[in-house]
Amino acid sequence: MAPTPDLKYEDALKRLEKLVAELERAELDLETRLKKFEEGTKLARLLLKKLDQAKKKVQVLVKTHAGGEALEAFHDDKSDDDSLPDAPAAD
């Protein structure tokens, strides 16, 4: 079963979890394991793509210097720091 781009994230994740469980069983032959591994790899790529698309849609609300609010695109430049961008200093 090849994953399709319209496959919901949750469904793809469940399928990947099922494949992992099946691969852990010792009674599978090598050819079957390879097919399941290939499908799992495709699902993992699809899941990463969907996460990346969702991440790009996230926006962070920040205060502007004039006291108003503006939407700013989310940028994850800090892989080790999950904090929000610093708000501008109050005048």
Order of alpha helices (4+ residues) and beta strands (2+ residues): alpha-alpha-beta-beta
